[in-house]
């Protein structure tokens, strides 16, 4: 049997970057030069440990630790934020610390995590959970029977934490109102297993806690992951710190000064301060620059990257890297960040 997984808080210092592990067979040989696509991929695979990310990871870790303490009513956690704020990255990175493994008599799944379907029902969510746990008969029987099997398998697999992402789909499928049955189903599993849940989703998924007082008491800890900003001095310092971290990891021969004064606002407007869009923007610009054999990133490559992955076919007025740009976040109807703020 493998030893118990150690829970350890991530470094709180900002900024820090960690690369995903890569398969040895995917690495270029010593005499090979990475292709532009490989350079862009390596940049986009990195994980940036910025303050909001570190805070959320610590909160999930606390939830996990309290669950292992065997409380009758485990503390659960709700993490909300707009699309692109980094919620799914938090889920995947935390779960990666605790991979499933085989004991002589069972498969152990310390952290069960999954993304909910776009049109969820209790039955198809239960089926997806069973599939994640390896149940060969996940698609059979009623919702009640599936739920009973989930409870049994969670115990047998010694599951310690459950993370459900995209939980707002339950609200969307109910046309803005969460059915009491959904909240009651969650409460049933928590009561039966005493395993803490971490729910993730858009801000509106908080409505799941409105319809059930007992469930609301369990999810007494909430975290909101907000986009980066530049309005206040503190916000600007954090955003510039993030840009400095990223510019140090751009895989090109010479430094790319992303944090220079003439690029801070354009990059902010181009990404609305969202980490996912920022990584895509700089990663695509890296690929374009590498294809041209350029030594570093500049405004032209960031401009082309914006047109490639964020707003294809945009005019100069809608491109933050052009002189005619409208100088605002592009969040109006038909624009890339509509509904984000």
C-alpha positions as CSV (number, residue, x, y, z in Angstrom):
1,X,0.0,0.0,0.0
2,X,1.3,3.4,-0.8
3,X,1.8,5.9,2.0
4,X,-0.7,8.6,2.8
5,X,-0.5,11.6,0.5
6,X,1.0,14.6,2.3
7,X,-1.0,17.8,2.1
8,X,1.2,20.8,1.8
9,X,0.3,24.4,1.1
10,X,1.7,25.8,-2.2
11,X,4.3,28.6,-2.0
12,X,2.6,31.9,-1.3
13,X,5.3,34.0,-2.8
14,X,4.3,35.8,-6.0
15,X,5.2,35.2,-8.8
16,X,6.2,31.6,-9.5
17,X,5.9,29.4,-12.5
18,X,5.7,25.6,-12.6
19,X,5.8,23.5,-15.8
20,X,3.5,20.5,-16.3
21,X,5.4,17.3,-16.5
22,X,6.2,16.3,-20.1
23,X,6.5,12.8,-21.6
24,X,10.2,12.1,-22.3
25,X,9.3,10.9,-25.8
26,X,7.9,14.3,-26.6
27,X,11.1,16.2,-25.7
28,X,13.2,17.3,-28.7
29,X,16.5,15.6,-29.0
30,X,19.7,17.5,-28.0
31,X,20.4,18.5,-31.6
32,X,16.8,19.4,-32.4
33,X,15.5,22.9,-32.2
34,X,11.9,23.2,-30.8
35,X,9.3,24.1,-33.4
36,X,7.2,27.3,-33.0
37,X,4.3,25.1,-32.0
38,X,6.3,23.3,-29.4
39,X,7.5,26.7,-28.0
40,X,3.9,27.9,-27.8
41,X,2.7,24.7,-26.2
42,X,5.5,24.8,-23.6
43,X,4.5,28.3,-22.6
44,X,0.8,27.5,-22.4
45,X,1.4,24.5,-20.2
46,X,3.0,26.4,-17.4
47,X,1.2,27.2,-14.2
48,X,1.5,30.7,-12.8
49,X,1.2,30.8,-9.0
50,X,-0.4,34.2,-8.6
51,X,-2.1,35.3,-5.3
52,X,-5.7,34.4,-6.2
53,X,-4.6,31.0,-7.4
54,X,-2.5,30.3,-4.3
55,X,-5.4,31.4,-2.0
56,X,-7.8,29.1,-3.8
57,X,-5.4,26.2,-3.6
58,X,-5.0,26.7,0.1
59,X,-8.7,26.8,0.6
60,X,-9.2,23.5,-1.3
61,X,-6.4,22.0,0.8
62,X,-8.1,23.1,4.0
63,X,-11.4,21.6,2.9
64,X,-9.5,18.4,2.1
65,X,-7.7,18.3,5.5
66,X,-10.9,18.9,7.4
67,X,-12.6,16.1,5.5
68,X,-9.8,13.7,6.5
69,X,-10.5,14.6,10.1
70,X,-13.8,12.7,9.9
71,X,-16.2,15.5,10.9
72,X,-19.9,14.6,11.0
73,X,-20.6,17.7,8.9
74,X,-17.6,18.3,6.6
75,X,-16.8,21.8,5.6
76,X,-17.5,22.3,1.9
77,X,-16.3,25.1,-0.4
78,X,-17.8,27.1,-3.2
79,X,-15.4,28.7,-5.8
80,X,-16.9,31.1,-8.3
81,X,-15.5,33.3,-11.0
82,X,-16.1,34.3,-14.6
83,X,-14.9,32.1,-17.5
84,X,-11.2,32.3,-18.0
85,X,-10.4,33.3,-14.4
86,X,-8.6,30.0,-13.8
87,X,-11.1,27.8,-11.9
88,X,-10.6,24.7,-14.0
89,X,-6.8,25.0,-13.7
90,X,-7.2,25.0,-9.9
91,X,-9.3,21.9,-10.1
92,X,-6.9,20.0,-12.3
93,X,-3.7,21.1,-10.5
94,X,-5.0,20.2,-7.1
95,X,-6.3,16.8,-8.2
96,X,-3.0,16.1,-9.9
97,X,-1.4,16.0,-6.5
98,X,-3.5,13.0,-5.5
99,X,-3.7,10.6,-8.4
100,X,-5.6,7.4,-8.1
101,X,-3.6,4.3,-7.4
102,X,-4.0,0.5,-7.0
103,X,-3.9,-1.3,-3.7
104,X,-4.0,-5.1,-3.6
105,X,-7.7,-5.1,-2.9
106,X,-9.1,-1.8,-4.4
107,X,-8.5,1.2,-6.6
108,X,-8.0,4.3,-4.4
109,X,-9.3,7.7,-5.6
110,X,-8.3,10.3,-3.0
111,X,-9.7,13.2,-5.1
112,X,-12.6,12.6,-7.5
113,X,-13.0,15.6,-9.8
114,X,-15.0,16.1,-13.0
115,X,-16.6,18.7,-15.2
116,X,-20.4,18.6,-15.3
117,X,-22.3,18.1,-18.6
118,X,-23.8,21.2,-20.2
119,X,-27.4,19.9,-19.6
120,X,-27.1,18.1,-16.3
121,X,-29.7,16.0,-14.6
122,X,-29.1,14.1,-11.4
123,X,-29.1,10.9,-13.4
124,X,-26.5,11.9,-16.0
125,X,-24.3,13.6,-13.3
126,X,-24.5,10.4,-11.2
127,X,-23.5,8.4,-14.4
128,X,-20.5,10.7,-15.0
129,X,-19.4,10.3,-11.4
130,X,-19.7,6.5,-11.7
131,X,-17.7,6.5,-15.0
132,X,-14.9,8.6,-13.3
133,X,-14.7,5.9,-10.6
134,X,-14.6,3.1,-13.2
135,X,-18.0,1.6,-12.8
136,X,-18.6,-0.6,-15.9
137,X,-22.4,-0.3,-15.4
138,X,-22.5,3.4,-15.0
139,X,-25.2,3.9,-17.6
140,X,-27.6,1.4,-16.1
141,X,-30.5,1.8,-13.6
142,X,-32.3,4.7,-12.1
143,X,-31.0,7.9,-10.5
144,X,-31.7,6.5,-7.1
145,X,-29.7,3.3,-7.8
146,X,-26.8,5.2,-9.3
147,X,-26.7,7.5,-6.3
148,X,-26.5,4.4,-4.0
149,X,-23.7,3.0,-6.1
150,X,-21.8,6.3,-5.9
151,X,-22.0,6.3,-2.1
152,X,-20.8,2.7,-2.0
153,X,-17.9,3.3,-4.4
154,X,-16.8,6.5,-2.7
155,X,-16.4,4.5,0.5
156,X,-14.7,1.6,-1.2
157,X,-12.3,3.9,-3.1
158,X,-11.5,5.8,0.1
159,X,-12.3,9.1,-1.6
160,X,-11.4,12.1,0.5
161,X,-12.6,15.1,-1.6
162,X,-15.0,15.7,-4.5
163,X,-14.6,18.6,-6.9
164,X,-17.4,19.4,-9.3
165,X,-16.7,22.0,-12.0
166,X,-19.2,24.0,-14.2
167,X,-21.9,23.7,-11.5
168,X,-23.8,26.7,-13.0
169,X,-25.1,24.3,-15.6
170,X,-27.6,23.1,-13.0
171,X,-28.9,26.7,-12.7
172,X,-28.9,27.2,-16.5
173,X,-30.9,24.0,-17.1
174,X,-33.5,25.1,-14.5
175,X,-33.9,28.5,-16.3
176,X,-32.2,30.5,-13.5
177,X,-33.8,28.7,-10.6
178,X,-32.2,25.7,-8.9
179,X,-34.6,22.8,-8.2
180,X,-34.7,21.8,-4.5
181,X,-34.1,18.2,-5.6
182,X,-30.6,19.0,-6.8
183,X,-29.6,20.6,-3.5
184,X,-31.2,17.7,-1.6
185,X,-29.3,15.2,-3.8
186,X,-26.0,16.9,-2.9
187,X,-26.9,16.9,0.8
188,X,-27.8,13.2,0.7
189,X,-24.3,12.3,-0.6
190,X,-22.5,14.6,1.8
191,X,-24.5,13.1,4.7
192,X,-24.0,9.5,3.7
193,X,-20.3,9.8,3.0
194,X,-19.1,12.7,5.1
195,X,-16.8,13.7,2.2
196,X,-16.4,17.4,1.6
197,X,-17.4,18.8,-1.8
198,X,-15.8,21.7,-3.7
199,X,-18.2,23.3,-6.2
200,X,-16.9,25.5,-9.0
201,X,-18.7,27.6,-11.5
202,X,-19.9,31.0,-12.7
203,X,-21.2,33.4,-10.0
204,X,-24.8,32.4,-10.6
205,X,-24.2,28.9,-9.3
206,X,-24.3,30.3,-5.8
207,X,-28.1,30.0,-6.2
208,X,-27.7,26.3,-5.4
209,X,-27.2,27.3,-1.7
210,X,-30.3,29.6,-1.6
211,X,-32.8,26.8,-1.8
212,X,-31.5,24.6,1.0
213,X,-30.6,25.9,4.5
214,X,-28.7,22.8,5.5
215,X,-26.6,22.8,2.3
216,X,-26.0,26.5,2.8
217,X,-24.6,25.8,6.2
218,X,-22.2,23.2,4.8
219,X,-20.9,25.6,2.2
220,X,-20.1,28.4,4.6
221,X,-16.7,29.1,2.9
222,X,-16.8,30.9,-0.5
223,X,-14.1,32.2,-2.7
224,X,-14.5,34.5,-5.7
225,X,-11.7,34.5,-8.3
226,X,-11.7,37.9,-9.9
227,X,-9.9,39.1,-13.0
228,X,-6.8,41.2,-12.6
229,X,-7.4,44.9,-12.7
230,X,-5.4,48.1,-13.2
231,X,-7.6,50.8,-11.6
232,X,-5.9,50.9,-8.2
233,X,-2.2,51.0,-7.4
234,X,-2.4,47.6,-5.8
235,X,-4.3,46.1,-8.7
236,X,-1.8,47.5,-11.2
237,X,1.2,46.2,-9.1
238,X,-0.2,42.7,-9.1
239,X,-0.9,42.8,-12.9
240,X,2.5,44.1,-13.6
241,X,4.0,41.4,-11.4
242,X,2.1,38.8,-13.4
243,X,3.4,40.3,-16.7
244,X,7.0,40.2,-15.4
245,X,6.6,36.6,-14.5
246,X,5.3,35.7,-17.9
247,X,8.0,37.7,-19.8
248,X,10.7,35.8,-17.9
249,X,9.3,32.5,-19.3
250,X,8.7,33.4,-23.0
251,X,10.9,30.9,-24.8
252,X,12.6,33.3,-27.2
253,X,16.2,34.3,-27.4
254,X,15.9,37.8,-26.1
255,X,13.7,39.3,-23.3
256,X,10.1,40.3,-24.2
257,X,9.2,43.3,-22.2
258,X,5.5,42.6,-21.6
259,X,5.6,44.8,-18.5
260,X,6.9,47.9,-20.3
261,X,4.7,51.0,-19.8
262,X,3.4,51.0,-23.4
263,X,2.1,47.4,-23.2
264,X,0.5,47.2,-19.8
265,X,-2.9,48.8,-20.8
266,X,-3.1,47.2,-24.2
267,X,-2.5,43.7,-22.8
268,X,-5.0,44.4,-20.0
269,X,-7.7,45.5,-22.5
270,X,-6.8,42.6,-24.8
271,X,-7.4,40.0,-22.1
272,X,-9.8,41.8,-19.7
273,X,-7.4,40.8,-16.9
274,X,-8.3,37.1,-17.3
275,X,-5.4,34.7,-16.9
276,X,-6.6,32.1,-19.5
277,X,-6.8,34.8,-22.2
278,X,-3.5,36.2,-21.2
279,X,-1.7,32.8,-21.5
280,X,-3.4,32.3,-24.9
281,X,-2.5,35.7,-26.2
282,X,1.2,35.5,-25.2
283,X,1.5,31.9,-26.2
284,X,0.1,32.6,-29.7
285,X,2.3,35.7,-30.1
286,X,5.3,33.4,-29.2
287,X,4.3,31.0,-31.9
288,X,4.0,33.7,-34.5
289,X,7.3,35.3,-33.5
290,X,9.1,31.9,-33.6
291,X,7.7,31.2,-37.1
292,X,9.3,34.5,-38.3
293,X,12.6,33.8,-36.5
294,X,12.1,36.9,-34.3
295,X,14.2,37.3,-31.2
296,X,11.4,38.5,-28.9
297,X,7.8,39.6,-28.7
298,X,6.7,43.1,-29.7
299,X,3.5,45.0,-30.3
300,X,3.1,43.6,-33.8
301,X,3.1,40.0,-32.7
302,X,0.7,40.7,-29.8
303,X,-1.6,42.5,-32.2
304,X,-1.6,39.5,-34.6
305,X,-2.1,37.1,-31.7
306,X,-5.1,39.2,-30.6
307,X,-6.7,38.9,-34.0
308,X,-5.9,35.2,-34.1
309,X,-7.3,33.9,-30.8
310,X,-9.4,36.6,-29.2
311,X,-11.2,38.7,-31.9
312,X,-10.6,37.5,-35.5
313,X,-11.1,40.1,-38.2
314,X,-11.2,43.0,-35.8
315,X,-10.8,46.6,-36.9
316,X,-8.0,48.8,-35.6
317,X,-10.5,50.5,-33.3
318,X,-11.2,47.1,-31.7
319,X,-7.5,46.0,-31.4
320,X,-5.9,47.2,-28.2
321,X,-2.4,47.2,-29.9
322,X,-3.4,49.7,-32.5
323,X,-3.3,53.5,-32.1
324,X,-7.0,53.9,-33.0
325,X,-8.2,51.5,-30.2
326,X,-11.3,52.7,-28.2
327,X,-9.5,52.3,-24.8
328,X,-12.0,50.2,-22.9
329,X,-12.7,46.6,-22.0
330,X,-14.4,44.9,-24.9
331,X,-17.5,43.8,-23.0
332,X,-20.4,45.0,-25.1
333,X,-22.7,42.7,-27.0
334,X,-20.8,40.9,-29.8
335,X,-17.4,41.7,-28.2
336,X,-15.2,39.0,-26.7
337,X,-15.8,39.8,-23.1
338,X,-19.5,40.5,-23.2
339,X,-21.1,39.4,-19.9
340,X,-17.8,38.9,-18.1
341,X,-18.0,42.1,-16.0
